[in-house]
């Protein structure tokens, strides 16, 4: 069978209900003549596969023997693909008409663009941006991600204020268009992360190696968000803190590494104290455990850092804010992307 230009890959783990609700929009709005919809199943134990075979026979299935996590699950799925472009798409997303055309046309027009993200709104409150991606991702110098349309906990209403295409540092893993060959070239997602922030790490790697990333807000999707892990889940807290530290260690220029890590020590334990004093003991403990795990993994990640430093061709990245997001938000009252 001839390879199609675009593969839309949904990674599933026990997501039968979500797929029954959201797959119809993906199938209906993905052009069948040059796009295919694939579900990569991460060892589900519910009746996901049975349901897919019965209700969505046109969907291609890639079945794994166990749950490899978000990162390695996608790495294994893309290893089987030869399409020009791949979309990493969460199972809790409703897409709209024309959602693939603009991102694909954008990458067709400029080979230096490796990755594109659509505008992401909240599925439960469709006038507002969605927390994990909004209109494109950025980061401060200490590793705190933010978006056009979302600064920390402050999520904006979409009133067209970010409707221009914009260069970004990272595209949300909820819906990430990427050149399949480039994904493989840079090593894909870091499987050691398991889940959370692995897409930011990969996008930062792409950016330092000379590729451009873009948000194309003409393409719109709606994301439930938090459908896999609750925001109060201590496992999520552990993964976010550990993976963020690993990402900084892997990607920060040598001139910034010691300073940033020193500041992060105090920021992380301040966050742990805040969790403790607000009654979230398990989350406070998760921050402590994340820092322990990070220290334990440093020897393993030394070679990854060395490779990144060796392959870096862009050292000054405008999408990396050279100040503290925490200070800007709490001390200077900057609550919107337009304030920066």
C-alpha positions as CSV (number, residue, x, y, z in Angstrom):
1,X,0.0,0.0,0.0
2,X,1.3,3.5,-1.0
3,X,2.3,5.6,2.0
4,X,0.0,8.6,2.6
5,X,1.4,12.0,3.1
6,X,0.0,12.4,6.7
7,X,-0.4,10.0,9.5
8,X,-2.6,11.0,12.5
9,X,-1.4,8.9,15.4
10,X,-3.5,8.6,18.6
11,X,-1.8,6.9,21.5
12,X,-4.4,4.9,23.5
13,X,-4.3,3.4,26.9
14,X,-7.7,2.2,28.2
15,X,-9.3,5.2,26.4
16,X,-12.4,3.4,24.9
17,X,-14.9,6.1,26.1
18,X,-12.7,9.0,24.9
19,X,-12.2,7.4,21.5
20,X,-15.9,6.7,21.0
21,X,-16.6,10.3,21.6
22,X,-13.8,12.0,19.7
23,X,-12.6,9.7,17.0
24,X,-15.6,10.5,14.7
25,X,-14.4,14.1,14.4
26,X,-10.9,13.1,13.6
27,X,-12.0,10.6,10.9
28,X,-14.5,13.0,9.4
29,X,-12.0,15.9,9.2
30,X,-8.9,14.1,8.0
31,X,-8.7,13.9,4.2
32,X,-8.8,10.3,3.3
33,X,-7.0,10.7,0.0
34,X,-3.7,11.9,1.6
35,X,-4.2,11.2,5.3
36,X,-4.7,8.2,7.5
37,X,-5.8,7.8,11.1
38,X,-3.9,5.4,13.3
39,X,-4.5,4.2,16.9
40,X,-1.4,2.9,18.6
41,X,-2.6,0.9,21.6
42,X,-0.3,0.9,24.7
43,X,-1.3,-2.5,26.1
44,X,-4.9,-1.5,27.0
45,X,-6.8,-3.9,29.3
46,X,-10.3,-2.4,28.5
47,X,-12.3,-3.2,25.4
48,X,-10.6,-0.5,23.3
49,X,-9.4,-2.8,20.5
50,X,-12.7,-4.6,20.2
51,X,-14.6,-1.4,20.0
52,X,-12.2,0.1,17.4
53,X,-12.5,-3.0,15.1
54,X,-16.3,-3.0,15.3
55,X,-17.0,0.8,15.2
56,X,-14.0,2.3,13.3
57,X,-12.9,-0.4,10.8
58,X,-11.0,2.2,8.6
59,X,-8.7,3.1,11.5
60,X,-5.3,1.4,11.3
61,X,-4.2,-0.3,14.5
62,X,-0.7,-0.6,15.9
63,X,-0.8,-2.8,19.0
64,X,1.8,-3.0,21.7
65,X,2.2,-5.7,24.3
66,X,2.4,-3.3,27.3
67,X,2.1,0.4,28.3
68,X,5.3,2.0,27.1
69,X,4.2,5.5,28.2
70,X,3.6,8.5,26.1
71,X,7.2,9.0,24.9
72,X,8.2,5.5,24.0
73,X,4.7,4.6,22.8
74,X,5.0,7.3,20.1
75,X,8.6,6.4,19.3
76,X,7.6,2.8,18.6
77,X,4.6,3.9,16.6
78,X,6.6,6.3,14.4
79,X,9.2,3.7,13.8
80,X,6.6,1.9,11.7
81,X,5.7,5.0,9.6
82,X,7.1,6.4,6.4
83,X,4.6,9.2,5.9
84,X,6.0,12.7,5.2
85,X,4.2,14.2,8.2
86,X,2.9,12.8,11.5
87,X,0.4,14.3,14.0
88,X,0.8,13.2,17.6
89,X,-2.8,13.6,18.7
90,X,-4.3,13.0,22.2
91,X,-7.4,10.8,22.4
92,X,-9.4,13.5,24.2
93,X,-9.4,16.0,21.3
94,X,-12.2,17.2,19.0
95,X,-10.9,18.5,15.7
96,X,-12.6,20.9,13.3
97,X,-12.9,21.3,9.6
98,X,-9.6,22.2,7.9
99,X,-7.6,21.3,11.0
100,X,-4.8,19.6,9.0
101,X,-4.7,21.7,5.9
102,X,-3.0,24.9,7.2
103,X,-0.3,23.1,9.3
104,X,0.6,20.8,6.3
105,X,0.6,23.7,3.8
106,X,2.9,25.7,6.2
107,X,5.4,22.9,6.4
108,X,5.2,22.3,2.6
109,X,6.1,26.0,2.0
110,X,9.2,26.1,4.3
111,X,11.4,23.0,4.8
112,X,13.0,24.6,7.9
113,X,9.8,24.4,9.8
114,X,9.9,21.0,11.5
115,X,6.9,21.3,13.8
116,X,3.5,23.0,13.9
117,X,0.8,23.4,16.5
118,X,-2.8,24.5,15.9
119,X,-4.7,26.8,18.2
120,X,-5.9,24.7,21.2
121,X,-9.1,25.7,23.0
122,X,-10.7,24.0,26.0
123,X,-13.3,21.4,25.0
124,X,-15.3,22.0,28.2
125,X,-15.3,25.8,27.8
126,X,-14.8,26.5,24.1
127,X,-14.4,30.2,24.3
128,X,-11.2,29.8,26.3
129,X,-7.7,28.6,25.5
130,X,-6.7,25.2,26.8
131,X,-4.0,25.1,29.5
132,X,-1.6,22.6,27.8
133,X,-0.7,24.5,24.6
134,X,-3.1,27.4,23.9
135,X,-1.7,29.3,21.0
136,X,1.9,28.0,21.2
137,X,4.5,27.3,23.9
138,X,7.4,29.3,25.3
139,X,9.6,29.0,28.4
140,X,11.5,31.2,30.9
141,X,15.1,30.7,31.7
142,X,14.4,28.5,34.8
143,X,12.3,25.9,32.9
144,X,8.8,27.2,33.5
145,X,6.6,26.7,30.4
146,X,3.9,29.2,29.4
147,X,1.8,29.9,26.3
148,X,0.2,32.6,24.2
149,X,-3.1,32.5,26.1
150,X,-1.9,30.9,29.3
151,X,0.5,32.2,32.0
152,X,0.8,29.8,34.9
153,X,-2.8,29.3,36.2
154,X,-4.2,32.3,34.2
155,X,-6.0,31.1,31.1
156,X,-7.3,33.8,28.7
157,X,-10.5,33.9,26.7
158,X,-9.8,33.6,22.9
159,X,-10.9,36.9,21.4
160,X,-8.7,36.6,18.4
161,X,-5.7,38.3,20.1
162,X,-3.3,35.5,19.0
163,X,-4.7,34.8,15.6
164,X,-1.4,35.5,13.8
165,X,1.1,32.7,13.1
166,X,3.9,32.8,15.6
167,X,7.3,31.2,16.0
168,X,7.3,29.2,19.2
169,X,9.7,27.2,21.4
170,X,7.4,24.2,21.9
171,X,4.3,22.6,20.4
172,X,1.9,20.8,22.7
173,X,2.0,17.0,22.6
174,X,-1.8,17.2,22.6
175,X,-1.6,18.0,18.9
176,X,1.8,18.2,17.4
177,X,2.5,18.1,13.6
178,X,6.0,17.1,12.8
179,X,8.1,15.9,9.8
180,X,8.4,12.1,10.4
181,X,12.0,11.9,9.2
182,X,13.0,14.8,11.4
183,X,11.4,13.2,14.4
184,X,13.5,10.1,13.8
185,X,16.6,12.2,13.0
186,X,16.6,14.0,16.4
187,X,15.8,10.8,18.4
188,X,12.1,11.4,19.0
189,X,10.7,11.8,22.5
190,X,13.0,10.9,25.4
191,X,11.6,7.5,26.6
192,X,13.2,8.1,30.0
193,X,10.6,10.8,30.7
194,X,7.7,8.2,30.4
195,X,5.2,11.1,30.3
196,X,5.0,14.9,30.7
197,X,7.3,17.6,29.2
198,X,8.9,15.2,26.7
199,X,7.5,17.2,23.8
200,X,9.0,20.4,25.2
201,X,12.4,18.6,25.5
202,X,12.2,17.4,21.9
203,X,11.0,20.8,20.6
204,X,13.9,22.6,22.4
205,X,16.3,20.1,20.8
206,X,14.7,20.8,17.3
207,X,15.1,24.6,17.9
208,X,18.8,24.4,19.0
209,X,19.5,22.3,15.9
210,X,18.3,25.0,13.6
211,X,14.7,24.0,12.9
212,X,11.8,26.4,13.3
213,X,8.5,25.7,15.1
214,X,5.2,27.6,14.5
215,X,1.7,27.9,15.8
216,X,-0.9,28.2,13.0
217,X,-4.0,29.5,14.7
218,X,-6.2,29.2,11.6
219,X,-6.3,25.5,12.6
220,X,-8.4,25.0,15.7
221,X,-8.9,22.0,17.9
222,X,-10.6,21.4,21.3
223,X,-8.8,19.5,24.1
224,X,-10.4,18.1,27.2
225,X,-7.0,18.1,29.1
226,X,-6.2,16.3,32.3
227,X,-8.1,13.2,31.1
228,X,-5.3,10.8,31.9
229,X,-3.9,12.2,35.2
230,X,-5.7,14.5,37.6
231,X,-4.0,17.8,38.4
232,X,-3.8,16.7,42.1
233,X,-2.1,13.5,41.2
234,X,1.3,13.2,43.0
235,X,2.6,11.0,40.1
236,X,2.0,13.9,37.7
237,X,3.8,16.2,40.1
238,X,6.8,13.9,40.3
239,X,7.0,13.5,36.6
240,X,6.7,17.2,35.9
241,X,9.4,18.2,38.3
242,X,11.8,15.4,37.5
243,X,11.4,15.7,33.8
244,X,11.7,19.5,33.8
245,X,15.1,19.2,35.6
246,X,16.3,16.5,33.2
247,X,15.2,18.8,30.3
248,X,17.2,21.7,31.7
249,X,20.2,19.6,32.2
250,X,20.1,18.2,28.7
251,X,19.5,21.5,26.9
252,X,20.9,24.5,28.8
253,X,24.0,26.1,27.5
254,X,27.0,25.5,29.8
255,X,27.2,29.2,30.7
256,X,23.7,29.1,32.2
257,X,23.6,25.6,33.7
258,X,25.0,26.1,37.2
259,X,23.1,29.4,37.9
260,X,19.8,27.9,36.7
261,X,20.2,24.7,38.7
262,X,21.1,26.7,41.8
263,X,17.9,28.9,41.5
264,X,15.8,25.8,40.7
265,X,16.9,24.2,44.0
266,X,15.3,27.1,45.9
267,X,12.2,27.3,43.6
268,X,11.5,23.6,43.9
269,X,11.7,23.5,47.7
270,X,9.6,26.6,47.9
271,X,7.0,24.8,45.8
272,X,7.3,21.8,48.1
273,X,6.7,24.0,51.1
274,X,3.6,25.6,49.4
275,X,2.2,22.1,48.8
276,X,2.9,21.2,52.4
277,X,1.3,24.2,53.9
278,X,-1.8,23.9,51.7
279,X,-2.4,20.3,52.8
280,X,-1.0,18.5,49.7
281,X,1.5,16.3,51.5
282,X,1.8,13.7,48.7
283,X,2.6,16.5,46.2
284,X,5.2,18.0,48.6
285,X,6.8,14.5,48.9
286,X,6.7,14.1,45.1
287,X,8.8,17.2,44.6
288,X,11.4,15.9,47.0
289,X,11.4,12.4,45.3
290,X,11.7,14.1,41.9
291,X,14.9,15.9,42.9
292,X,16.3,12.6,44.3
293,X,15.4,10.8,41.0
294,X,17.0,13.6,39.0
295,X,20.3,13.4,40.9
296,X,20.3,9.6,40.5
297,X,19.7,9.9,36.7
298,X,22.4,12.5,36.0
299,X,25.2,10.0,35.1
300,X,22.9,8.4,32.6
301,X,22.0,11.7,31.0
302,X,25.5,13.0,30.7
303,X,25.9,11.6,27.2
304,X,22.6,13.0,26.1
305,X,23.7,16.5,27.2
306,X,27.0,16.1,25.4
307,X,25.3,15.1,22.2
308,X,22.9,18.1,22.4
309,X,25.8,20.5,23.0
310,X,27.7,19.0,20.1
311,X,24.8,19.3,17.7
312,X,23.7,22.8,18.8
313,X,23.8,25.4,16.0
314,X,21.4,28.0,17.4
315,X,22.6,29.4,20.8
316,X,20.4,32.5,21.1
317,X,16.7,31.5,21.1
318,X,14.2,34.4,21.2
319,X,11.4,32.1,22.4
320,X,13.3,31.5,25.6
321,X,12.5,34.4,28.0
322,X,15.6,35.7,29.8
323,X,13.8,36.3,33.1
324,X,11.8,34.5,35.7
325,X,8.1,33.8,34.9
326,X,7.4,33.4,38.6
327,X,8.8,36.8,39.4
328,X,7.0,38.4,36.5
329,X,3.7,36.9,37.4
330,X,3.7,37.3,41.2
331,X,5.8,40.5,41.6
332,X,5.2,42.4,38.5
333,X,1.6,41.3,37.8
334,X,2.2,40.1,34.3
335,X,-0.8,37.7,33.8
336,X,-1.0,37.6,30.0
337,X,1.4,36.8,27.1
338,X,0.9,40.3,25.8
339,X,2.3,41.7,29.0
340,X,5.8,40.4,28.1
